[in-house]
Amino acid sequence: MENPFKFGTIVEGDFFTDRVEEVAYIKQFINSANHLILISPRRFGKSSVVLKAVKQSGRKYIYLNLQKVMSVQDFAAKLLTEVYKHNTREKLRGLISNFRIIPTLNTNALTGAVEVSFQPSKNANVMLEDVLGTLENIGNESNRLVVILDEFQEILEIETGLDKQLRAIMQEQKNINYILLGSQESMMEDIFEKKKSPFYHFGQLMRLRKLPRNEFEQYISSRLKSILPQNYTEITKEILDYTDCHPYYSQQLASQIWQTAIINPECTDLFSKALHQIEETHNLDFERIWIRLNRTDKKILQSLASDTQLTMTDLHTSTIYSALKKMQKQGLVIYSNRYEIEDPFFKKWILDFAS
């Protein structure tokens, strides 16, 4: 039997959970001439939602995660590599024939995939301009290309001034719908909501929240029912109570419970068993994270873990806010109506071993 729960990668098909309204909204939105900015904490499934919507729309698209981009030159090469995936080598050669700097096309001997690269040059911005011009020429006003740039806040780290160059080019394009995704909420807000930013009000802002409890409960229980016909409802509630409906960690815990039930069908407390197995797996990782934290961060995390309020006598408000923003960027805390520890397993570890 195949495990019916999937986490850690882009989710498609039967593994996809709900998000019906969000998918419908994105599909409708890209029928306009506007651009979409989607913000959500890490592991909320924003990439899966967008890709599902775009694929259902039938539109041509390219997808690139900017966390993989090391430089402007690398940015241009990776974008062009994505273009190649949807075009023949001959068509790509035609598209790049007027480039001011001609890239090299190489075939990976192991995978057979074509990789595009540029020779080192001081004119990396020229490379990017030519590639973005090619993207504009692929689509037309009646059938625009969808360009999805994930973790867009990384644009500020690649090279100083790159955001200005991008905006100058992108605002003139007519044949592209850009969907820009980001998990660092404060950085994304700085990019798109601050008046001095080149991307100020570039597109429609959309926020992806946790999955609605009722729909998520139905999704998980329907998949546990086949192996836990007697108590699948109770275990589903335990999962969502523990994870607070976090998409990634709910799927991870449900997956571990399913796996444990298959291997050890006589187990009388599957929830505790699965939870213990996950905690054992990550115990050393949590210790390493904790050791690297300063005393202020530890104090704040302990407060969040125990749901207690830090008082003014503990830490100054500005200190708390600054630490929370830093840990949000590190992926330790998220903001979803309130600040909370991103990983519920780490939260329990703090309560058990660090409090």
QUIQUI-V264787 format. One record per residue. N is the residue number from 1. PHI is phi in whole degrees, -180 to 180 (none if undefined). PSI is psi as a letter, one per 40 degrees, with the letter a starting at -180 (none if undefined). Layout:
n=N phi=PHI psi=PSI
n=N phi=PHI psi=PSI
//
This chain:
n=1 phi=none psi=h
n=2 phi=-86 psi=h
n=3 phi=-61 psi=h
n=4 phi=-84 psi=e
n=5 phi=-117 psi=h
n=6 phi=-135 psi=h
n=7 phi=-150 psi=i
n=8 phi=92 psi=e
n=9 phi=-136 psi=i
n=10 phi=-64 psi=h
n=11 phi=-102 psi=h
n=12 phi=-137 psi=i
n=13 phi=59 psi=b
n=14 phi=-68 psi=e
n=15 phi=-78 psi=e
n=16 phi=-74 psi=h
n=17 phi=-109 psi=h
n=18 phi=50 psi=b
n=19 phi=58 psi=f
n=20 phi=-61 psi=d
n=21 phi=-66 psi=d
n=22 phi=-66 psi=d
n=23 phi=-62 psi=d
n=24 phi=-62 psi=d
n=25 phi=-64 psi=d
n=26 phi=-65 psi=d
n=27 phi=-59 psi=d
n=28 phi=-68 psi=d
n=29 phi=-66 psi=d
n=30 phi=-75 psi=e
n=31 phi=-83 psi=e
n=32 phi=-95 psi=a
n=33 phi=-96 psi=e
n=34 phi=-101 psi=i
n=35 phi=-112 psi=i
n=36 phi=-118 psi=h
n=37 phi=-113 psi=h
n=38 phi=-114 psi=h
n=39 phi=-118 psi=h
n=40 phi=-161 psi=i
n=41 phi=-61 psi=i
n=42 phi=-57 psi=i
n=43 phi=68 psi=f
n=44 phi=-94 psi=e
n=45 phi=90 psi=f
n=46 phi=-65 psi=d
n=47 phi=-65 psi=d
n=48 phi=-64 psi=d
n=49 phi=-63 psi=d
n=50 phi=-64 psi=d
n=51 phi=-65 psi=d
n=52 phi=-63 psi=d
n=53 phi=-64 psi=d
n=54 phi=-67 psi=d
n=55 phi=-65 psi=d
n=56 phi=-65 psi=d
n=57 phi=-72 psi=d
n=58 phi=79 psi=e
n=59 phi=-80 psi=i
n=60 phi=-68 psi=i
n=61 phi=-150 psi=i
n=62 phi=-132 psi=i
n=63 phi=-131 psi=h
n=64 phi=-145 psi=h
n=65 phi=-92 psi=h
n=66 phi=-72 psi=e
n=67 phi=-66 psi=e
n=68 phi=-89 psi=e
n=69 phi=-93 psi=h
n=70 phi=-103 psi=d
n=71 phi=-160 psi=i
n=72 phi=-62 psi=d
n=73 phi=-61 psi=d
n=74 phi=-65 psi=d
n=75 phi=-58 psi=d
n=76 phi=-61 psi=d
n=77 phi=-65 psi=d
n=78 phi=-69 psi=d
n=79 phi=-62 psi=d
n=80 phi=-69 psi=d
n=81 phi=-62 psi=d
n=82 phi=-66 psi=d
n=83 phi=-61 psi=d
n=84 phi=-62 psi=d
n=85 phi=-59 psi=d
n=86 phi=-111 psi=e
n=87 phi=-143 psi=i
n=88 phi=-75 psi=i
n=89 phi=-60 psi=d
n=90 phi=-65 psi=d
n=91 phi=-68 psi=d
n=92 phi=-65 psi=d
n=93 phi=-61 psi=d
n=94 phi=-68 psi=d
n=95 phi=-66 psi=d
n=96 phi=-99 psi=e
n=97 phi=-62 psi=d
n=98 phi=-101 psi=e
n=99 phi=-63 psi=i
n=100 phi=-73 psi=d
n=101 phi=-127 psi=h
n=102 phi=-80 psi=h
n=103 phi=-79 psi=i
n=104 phi=-106 psi=h
n=105 phi=-107 psi=h
n=106 phi=-123 psi=i
n=107 phi=-102 psi=h
n=108 phi=-68 psi=h
n=109 phi=-64 psi=d
n=110 phi=-85 psi=d
n=111 phi=-102 psi=d
n=112 phi=81 psi=e
n=113 phi=-77 psi=i
n=114 phi=-88 psi=h
n=115 phi=-116 psi=h
n=116 phi=-102 psi=h
n=117 phi=-144 psi=i
n=118 phi=-114 psi=i
n=119 phi=-68 psi=i
n=120 phi=-53 psi=h
n=121 phi=-157 psi=i
n=122 phi=-78 psi=e
n=123 phi=-101 psi=f
n=124 phi=-62 psi=d
n=125 phi=-64 psi=d
n=126 phi=-65 psi=d
n=127 phi=-59 psi=d
n=128 phi=-66 psi=d
n=129 phi=-59 psi=d
n=130 phi=-66 psi=d
n=131 phi=-67 psi=d
n=132 phi=-65 psi=d
n=133 phi=-65 psi=d
n=134 phi=-65 psi=d
n=135 phi=-60 psi=d
n=136 phi=-63 psi=d
n=137 phi=-81 psi=e
n=138 phi=-71 psi=d
n=139 phi=-98 psi=a
n=140 phi=-145 psi=i
n=141 phi=-65 psi=d
n=142 phi=-91 psi=e
n=143 phi=-146 psi=g
n=144 phi=-71 psi=i
n=145 phi=-74 psi=i
n=146 phi=-101 psi=h
n=147 phi=-111 psi=h
n=148 phi=-106 psi=h
n=149 phi=-113 psi=h
n=150 phi=-87 psi=i
n=151 phi=50 psi=f
n=152 phi=-64 psi=d
n=153 phi=-62 psi=e
n=154 phi=-66 psi=e
n=155 phi=-59 psi=d
n=156 phi=-76 psi=e
n=157 phi=-97 psi=e
n=158 phi=-70 psi=d
n=159 phi=-163 psi=h
n=160 phi=-60 psi=h
n=161 phi=90 psi=e
n=162 phi=-64 psi=d
n=163 phi=-62 psi=d
n=164 phi=-67 psi=d
n=165 phi=-65 psi=d
n=166 phi=-62 psi=d
n=167 phi=-61 psi=d
n=168 phi=-60 psi=d
n=169 phi=-81 psi=d
n=170 phi=-66 psi=d
n=171 phi=-71 psi=e
n=172 phi=-93 psi=e
n=173 phi=-81 psi=h
n=174 phi=-111 psi=e
n=175 phi=-109 psi=f
n=176 phi=-134 psi=h
n=177 phi=-103 psi=h
n=178 phi=-92 psi=h
n=179 phi=-119 psi=h
n=180 phi=-111 psi=h
n=181 phi=-106 psi=i
n=182 phi=-155 psi=i
n=183 phi=-109 psi=e
n=184 phi=-94 psi=g
n=185 phi=-57 psi=d
n=186 phi=-65 psi=d
n=187 phi=-68 psi=d
n=188 phi=-65 psi=d
n=189 phi=-66 psi=d
n=190 phi=-62 psi=d
n=191 phi=-69 psi=d
n=192 phi=-109 psi=e
n=193 phi=-117 psi=e
n=194 phi=-84 psi=h
n=195 phi=-63 psi=d
n=196 phi=-81 psi=e
n=197 phi=-77 psi=i
n=198 phi=-58 psi=d
n=199 phi=-97 psi=e
n=200 phi=-56 psi=h
n=201 phi=55 psi=f
n=202 phi=-68 psi=d
n=203 phi=-155 psi=a
n=204 phi=-77 psi=h
n=205 phi=-87 psi=h
n=206 phi=-135 psi=h
n=207 phi=-116 psi=h
n=208 phi=-101 psi=h
n=209 phi=-102 psi=a
n=210 phi=-63 psi=i
n=211 phi=-68 psi=i
n=212 phi=-59 psi=h
n=213 phi=-57 psi=d
n=214 phi=-60 psi=d
n=215 phi=-66 psi=d
n=216 phi=-68 psi=d
n=217 phi=-63 psi=d
n=218 phi=-64 psi=d
n=219 phi=-61 psi=d
n=220 phi=-70 psi=d
n=221 phi=-63 psi=d
n=222 phi=-65 psi=d
n=223 phi=-91 psi=d
n=224 phi=-86 psi=e
n=225 phi=-59 psi=d
n=226 phi=-66 psi=d
n=227 phi=-108 psi=e
n=228 phi=-129 psi=g
n=229 phi=-62 psi=d
n=230 phi=-89 psi=d
n=231 phi=-134 psi=f
n=232 phi=-64 psi=d
n=233 phi=-68 psi=d
n=234 phi=-65 psi=d
n=235 phi=-68 psi=d
n=236 phi=-59 psi=d
n=237 phi=-64 psi=d
n=238 phi=-62 psi=d
n=239 phi=-60 psi=d
n=240 phi=-73 psi=d
n=241 phi=-65 psi=d
n=242 phi=-72 psi=d
n=243 phi=-91 psi=e
n=244 phi=56 psi=f
n=245 phi=65 psi=f
n=246 phi=-66 psi=h
n=247 phi=-54 psi=d
n=248 phi=-67 psi=d
n=249 phi=-72 psi=d
n=250 phi=-66 psi=d
n=251 phi=-66 psi=d
n=252 phi=-63 psi=d
n=253 phi=-69 psi=d
n=254 phi=-63 psi=d
n=255 phi=-63 psi=d
n=256 phi=-67 psi=d
n=257 phi=-64 psi=d
n=258 phi=-61 psi=d
n=259 phi=-64 psi=d
n=260 phi=-65 psi=d
n=261 phi=-66 psi=d
n=262 phi=-70 psi=d
n=263 phi=-76 psi=d
n=264 phi=-130 psi=g
n=265 phi=-65 psi=e
n=266 phi=-89 psi=e
n=267 phi=-62 psi=h
n=268 phi=-94 psi=e
n=269 phi=-137 psi=g
n=270 phi=-63 psi=d
n=271 phi=-61 psi=d
n=272 phi=-65 psi=d
n=273 phi=-62 psi=d
n=274 phi=-64 psi=d
n=275 phi=-62 psi=d
n=276 phi=-64 psi=d
n=277 phi=-64 psi=d
n=278 phi=-66 psi=d
n=279 phi=-63 psi=d
n=280 phi=-63 psi=d
n=281 phi=-62 psi=d
n=282 phi=-103 psi=e
n=283 phi=-56 psi=d
n=284 phi=-66 psi=d
n=285 phi=-62 psi=d
n=286 phi=-65 psi=d
n=287 phi=-62 psi=d
n=288 phi=-64 psi=d
n=289 phi=-61 psi=d
n=290 phi=-65 psi=d
n=291 phi=-62 psi=d
n=292 phi=-79 psi=e
n=293 phi=-81 psi=i
n=294 phi=-85 psi=i
n=295 phi=-65 psi=d
n=296 phi=-63 psi=d
n=297 phi=-60 psi=d
n=298 phi=-62 psi=d
n=299 phi=-63 psi=d
n=300 phi=-66 psi=d
n=301 phi=-65 psi=d
n=302 phi=-63 psi=d
n=303 phi=-66 psi=d
n=304 phi=-65 psi=d
n=305 phi=-65 psi=d
n=306 phi=-95 psi=e
n=307 phi=57 psi=f
n=308 phi=-109 psi=i
n=309 phi=-93 psi=h
n=310 phi=-73 psi=h
n=311 phi=-95 psi=i
n=312 phi=-63 psi=d
n=313 phi=-77 psi=d
n=314 phi=-77 psi=d
n=315 phi=-145 psi=i
n=316 phi=-71 psi=i
n=317 phi=-56 psi=d
n=318 phi=-64 psi=d
n=319 phi=-66 psi=d
n=320 phi=-62 psi=d
n=321 phi=-62 psi=d
n=322 phi=-63 psi=d
n=323 phi=-66 psi=d
n=324 phi=-64 psi=d
n=325 phi=-63 psi=d
n=326 phi=-65 psi=d
n=327 phi=-72 psi=d
n=328 phi=-67 psi=d
n=329 phi=-65 psi=d
n=330 phi=-77 psi=e
n=331 phi=86 psi=e
n=332 phi=-86 psi=d
n=333 phi=-127 psi=i
n=334 phi=-129 psi=i
n=335 phi=-118 psi=h
n=336 phi=-139 psi=g
n=337 phi=77 psi=d
n=338 phi=-158 psi=i
n=339 phi=-76 psi=h
n=340 phi=-152 psi=i
n=341 phi=-69 psi=h
n=342 phi=-64 psi=d
n=343 phi=-102 psi=h
n=344 phi=-65 psi=d
n=345 phi=-73 psi=d
n=346 phi=-67 psi=d
n=347 phi=-59 psi=d
n=348 phi=-67 psi=d
n=349 phi=-61 psi=d
n=350 phi=-60 psi=d
n=351 phi=-65 psi=d
n=352 phi=-83 psi=d
n=353 phi=-122 psi=e
n=354 phi=-122 psi=e
n=355 phi=-116 psi=none
//
